[in-house]
């Protein structure tokens, strides 16, 4: 019994510290004061970020009705894209700062951690103007009253507070690659590492679901369990920058094969961006270091 009188206070203190360090973060709302969104510019952000690809309803013909419901399987359970339309069931009441909290901190307006199936680990680097523009554009989209479907996640992953610990380990707003003219400049890096969040699929993850940045763009198992997502480093992808840019525009490979699967949605998004943006992305990919394994 003697040792318990020491262990119990230590356990209480440790639990208290754990509770504090796993608390959801918040954005500096002052960063968004006076930032006026432009819906036309926001459409480009929306397209590059692939919002409709994940958040339109399954089998929906109108991909701008962001009612959610698409399932995303993982080793931790199945996540369902939520309603993010401008309705009470979606994000109709959100401010720019609320949207910024979700995108750059992975935190809901009511202070709950989001699961990183939502790629806020990439969106964390979004510029305030882009967030405001995106907010302005999303408010122009059709509203849907369909309720978001709960995630199918079992214990212990259903304990949202534990995501605070996950963020301490794996959540960072640092860039991986240096920006250079050869690598598509700051725009290429911003598109690949932030808006288009390419690494979320093309980089393998560790057992806890964090991106293995030592294998950046090194390919990964398909979360669906069917096949793999290809490596984009030059030791595997030998296409020219022009080939890559054309693929992102047309969906055709240099061998005249055509895009399939979820990548078809990605190509559809990139085809709507400027030729300069597609080339910047291609240059970034060509500048990736070979992994050699």
C-alpha positions as CSV (number, residue, x, y, z in Angstrom):
1,X,0.0,0.0,0.0
2,X,2.9,2.3,0.7
3,X,3.9,2.7,-2.9
4,X,0.3,3.4,-4.0
5,X,0.3,6.7,-2.1
6,X,3.1,7.8,-4.6
7,X,1.8,6.1,-7.7
8,X,-1.8,7.5,-7.5
9,X,-0.7,11.2,-7.4
10,X,1.8,10.5,-10.2
11,X,-1.0,8.9,-12.3
12,X,-3.4,11.8,-11.6
13,X,-0.7,14.3,-12.7
14,X,0.2,12.3,-15.8
15,X,-3.5,12.1,-16.7
16,X,-3.9,15.9,-16.2
17,X,-0.8,16.6,-18.4
18,X,-2.1,14.3,-21.0
19,X,-5.5,16.0,-21.0
20,X,-3.9,19.4,-21.5
21,X,-1.4,18.4,-24.3
22,X,-4.1,16.6,-26.3
23,X,-6.5,19.5,-26.2
24,X,-7.7,20.7,-29.7
25,X,-5.8,23.7,-31.0
26,X,-7.3,26.8,-32.4
27,X,-6.6,29.3,-35.1
28,X,-5.6,32.9,-34.6
29,X,-8.9,34.5,-35.7
30,X,-7.1,37.8,-36.1
31,X,-5.3,36.4,-39.1
32,X,-8.6,36.3,-40.9
33,X,-10.0,39.7,-39.8
34,X,-10.5,41.9,-42.8
35,X,-9.6,39.1,-45.3
36,X,-12.4,39.3,-47.9
37,X,-13.1,36.2,-49.8
38,X,-13.5,36.2,-53.6
39,X,-15.8,33.4,-54.8
40,X,-14.2,33.3,-58.3
41,X,-10.8,32.7,-56.9
42,X,-12.3,30.3,-54.4
43,X,-13.5,28.1,-57.2
44,X,-9.8,27.5,-58.2
45,X,-8.9,26.6,-54.6
46,X,-12.0,24.3,-54.4
47,X,-11.0,22.5,-57.6
48,X,-7.3,22.2,-56.7
49,X,-8.2,20.9,-53.3
50,X,-10.5,18.2,-54.7
51,X,-13.3,19.1,-52.3
52,X,-16.1,17.7,-54.6
53,X,-14.2,14.5,-55.3
54,X,-14.7,13.3,-51.7
55,X,-17.7,15.2,-50.5
56,X,-20.3,14.7,-53.3
57,X,-22.8,12.0,-52.5
58,X,-22.1,8.5,-53.9
59,X,-23.4,8.1,-57.4
60,X,-24.6,11.7,-57.4
61,X,-24.7,13.3,-60.9
62,X,-24.3,16.8,-59.5
63,X,-20.9,16.8,-57.8
64,X,-21.4,20.3,-56.5
65,X,-24.0,19.1,-54.0
66,X,-21.7,18.3,-51.2
67,X,-24.0,16.1,-49.2
68,X,-21.2,13.6,-48.2
69,X,-21.6,9.9,-47.6
70,X,-18.7,8.4,-49.5
71,X,-16.9,5.7,-47.5
72,X,-13.2,5.6,-47.1
73,X,-11.8,2.4,-45.7
74,X,-8.7,2.3,-43.6
75,X,-6.9,0.1,-41.1
76,X,-8.6,2.0,-38.3
77,X,-12.2,1.8,-39.6
78,X,-14.4,3.3,-42.3
79,X,-14.7,7.0,-42.5
80,X,-17.6,8.8,-44.2
81,X,-17.2,12.1,-45.9
82,X,-19.5,14.6,-44.1
83,X,-21.9,17.1,-45.5
84,X,-20.0,20.3,-46.2
85,X,-22.8,22.1,-48.2
86,X,-23.9,25.6,-47.1
87,X,-26.8,24.2,-45.0
88,X,-27.5,23.7,-41.3
89,X,-26.6,20.0,-41.9
90,X,-23.3,21.1,-43.4
91,X,-21.2,24.3,-42.9
92,X,-23.8,26.9,-43.6
93,X,-23.2,28.6,-40.3
94,X,-19.4,28.5,-40.4
95,X,-17.3,31.6,-40.4
96,X,-14.0,32.0,-42.3
97,X,-12.2,31.3,-39.0
98,X,-14.3,28.1,-38.4
99,X,-13.3,26.9,-41.9
100,X,-9.7,27.8,-41.2
101,X,-9.8,25.8,-37.9
102,X,-11.0,22.7,-39.8
103,X,-8.5,23.0,-42.6
104,X,-5.4,24.1,-40.8
105,X,-5.8,22.7,-37.3
106,X,-8.1,19.7,-37.9
107,X,-10.6,21.0,-35.3
108,X,-14.3,21.5,-35.6
109,X,-16.1,24.8,-34.6
110,X,-17.3,23.0,-31.4
111,X,-13.7,22.1,-30.5
112,X,-13.5,18.4,-31.5
113,X,-10.5,16.8,-33.2
114,X,-11.1,15.7,-36.8
115,X,-9.8,12.4,-38.0
116,X,-6.8,12.7,-40.4
117,X,-8.8,10.9,-43.1
118,X,-9.7,14.6,-43.7
119,X,-6.3,15.8,-45.1
120,X,-5.8,18.7,-42.8
121,X,-2.2,17.6,-42.3
122,X,-1.7,18.9,-45.9
123,X,-4.2,21.8,-45.8
124,X,-2.4,23.1,-42.6
125,X,-0.2,25.3,-44.9
126,X,-3.2,27.0,-46.7
127,X,-2.9,30.8,-47.0
128,X,-5.6,32.8,-45.2
129,X,-6.7,34.4,-48.5
130,X,-7.2,31.0,-50.0
131,X,-9.3,29.9,-47.0
132,X,-11.4,33.1,-47.3
133,X,-11.8,32.6,-51.0
134,X,-12.8,29.0,-50.6
135,X,-15.3,29.9,-47.9
136,X,-16.9,32.5,-50.3
137,X,-17.2,30.0,-53.1
138,X,-18.6,27.2,-51.0
139,X,-21.4,29.5,-49.8
140,X,-22.6,29.8,-53.4
141,X,-23.0,26.0,-53.8
142,X,-26.3,24.1,-53.5
143,X,-27.4,23.3,-50.0
144,X,-28.3,19.8,-48.8
145,X,-30.1,18.8,-45.6
146,X,-28.8,15.2,-45.6
147,X,-27.2,14.5,-42.2
148,X,-23.6,13.4,-42.1
149,X,-23.1,9.7,-41.6
150,X,-21.2,8.7,-38.4
151,X,-17.8,7.1,-38.9
152,X,-17.5,3.3,-38.3
153,X,-14.5,3.4,-36.0
154,X,-14.1,1.1,-33.0
155,X,-12.3,1.4,-29.7
156,X,-9.8,2.9,-29.0
157,X,-9.8,5.0,-32.2
158,X,-13.2,6.3,-31.4
159,X,-11.8,8.3,-28.6
160,X,-11.4,11.7,-30.3
161,X,-9.2,13.1,-27.6
162,X,-6.5,10.6,-28.4
163,X,-6.1,12.4,-31.8
164,X,-4.4,15.2,-29.8
165,X,-1.6,12.7,-29.1
166,X,-1.5,11.7,-32.8
167,X,-1.2,15.3,-33.8
168,X,1.8,15.8,-31.4
169,X,3.6,13.0,-33.2
170,X,2.7,13.6,-36.8
171,X,1.0,17.0,-37.4
172,X,3.2,19.7,-38.8
173,X,2.9,22.7,-41.1
174,X,6.4,22.3,-42.5
175,X,7.1,21.7,-46.2
176,X,9.0,18.6,-47.2
177,X,10.6,19.9,-50.5
178,X,12.5,23.1,-51.1
179,X,10.9,25.5,-53.5
180,X,13.0,26.1,-56.6
181,X,12.5,27.1,-60.2
182,X,13.3,23.5,-61.3
183,X,10.8,22.1,-58.9
184,X,7.9,24.3,-60.0
185,X,8.7,27.1,-57.6
186,X,6.5,28.0,-54.6
187,X,3.3,27.4,-56.7
188,X,4.3,23.8,-57.6
189,X,5.1,23.0,-54.0
190,X,1.9,24.7,-52.7
191,X,-0.2,22.7,-55.1
192,X,1.4,19.3,-54.5
193,X,2.0,19.5,-50.7
194,X,-1.0,21.6,-49.7
195,X,-4.0,22.1,-51.9
196,X,-3.9,18.9,-54.0
197,X,-2.5,16.9,-51.0
198,X,-0.9,14.4,-53.3
199,X,1.2,12.8,-50.6
200,X,-1.9,11.7,-48.7
201,X,-2.3,8.9,-51.2
202,X,1.2,8.5,-52.8
203,X,3.2,8.3,-49.6
204,X,3.2,5.2,-47.3
205,X,2.1,5.5,-43.7
206,X,3.6,4.1,-40.5
207,X,1.6,1.8,-38.2
208,X,-0.1,4.7,-36.5
209,X,-1.2,6.3,-39.8
210,X,1.3,9.1,-40.0
211,X,3.0,9.8,-43.3
212,X,6.5,8.2,-43.7
213,X,8.2,11.3,-45.0
214,X,11.4,9.4,-45.5
215,X,9.5,7.7,-48.3
216,X,7.9,10.9,-49.7
217,X,5.9,10.1,-52.8
218,X,7.2,6.5,-52.7
219,X,3.9,4.8,-53.4
220,X,1.6,3.1,-50.9
221,X,-1.0,0.3,-50.5
222,X,-4.4,1.3,-51.7
223,X,-6.6,1.8,-48.6
224,X,-9.3,-0.1,-50.3
225,X,-7.1,-3.2,-50.2
226,X,-7.0,-3.4,-54.0
227,X,-3.6,-2.8,-55.5
228,X,-1.2,-0.1,-54.8
229,X,-0.9,3.7,-55.4
230,X,2.2,4.2,-57.6
231,X,5.5,5.7,-56.7
232,X,6.1,9.2,-58.3
233,X,9.9,9.4,-57.7
234,X,12.1,9.5,-60.8
235,X,13.5,6.0,-60.1
236,X,10.0,4.7,-61.0
237,X,8.2,7.4,-63.0
238,X,10.3,8.2,-66.1
239,X,7.8,10.5,-67.8
240,X,8.9,14.0,-68.8
241,X,7.4,17.0,-67.1
242,X,5.4,17.6,-70.3
243,X,4.1,14.0,-70.2
244,X,3.0,14.5,-66.6
245,X,1.3,17.8,-67.3
246,X,-0.5,16.3,-70.3
247,X,-1.6,13.3,-68.2
248,X,-3.1,15.8,-65.6
249,X,-4.9,17.5,-68.4
250,X,-6.2,14.6,-70.5
251,X,-5.9,11.5,-68.4
252,X,-3.7,9.8,-71.1
253,X,-0.3,8.3,-70.3
254,X,2.6,8.5,-72.8
255,X,1.7,4.9,-73.7
256,X,-1.9,6.0,-74.5
257,X,-3.3,4.2,-71.5
258,X,-6.1,6.1,-69.6
259,X,-6.6,7.1,-66.0
260,X,-8.8,5.0,-63.8
261,X,-10.1,4.7,-60.3
262,X,-10.1,7.7,-57.9
263,X,-7.3,9.2,-60.0
264,X,-9.9,10.0,-62.6
265,X,-11.4,12.5,-60.2
266,X,-8.0,14.0,-59.6
267,X,-7.4,14.4,-63.3
268,X,-10.8,16.0,-63.7
269,X,-9.8,18.6,-61.1
270,X,-6.4,19.3,-62.6
271,X,-7.8,19.6,-66.1
272,X,-9.7,22.7,-64.9
273,X,-6.6,24.4,-63.6
274,X,-4.3,26.5,-65.7
275,X,-1.6,25.0,-67.9
276,X,0.9,26.8,-65.7
277,X,-0.4,25.1,-62.6
278,X,-0.2,21.7,-64.2
279,X,3.4,22.3,-65.4
280,X,4.4,23.5,-61.9
281,X,3.1,20.3,-60.4
282,X,4.9,18.2,-63.1
283,X,8.1,20.1,-62.4
284,X,7.8,19.4,-58.7
285,X,7.3,15.7,-59.4
286,X,10.3,15.6,-61.7
287,X,12.4,17.2,-58.9
288,X,11.6,14.5,-56.3
289,X,14.7,12.7,-55.1
290,X,15.1,9.0,-56.1
291,X,14.4,6.7,-53.2
292,X,16.5,3.8,-54.5
293,X,14.6,1.0,-52.7
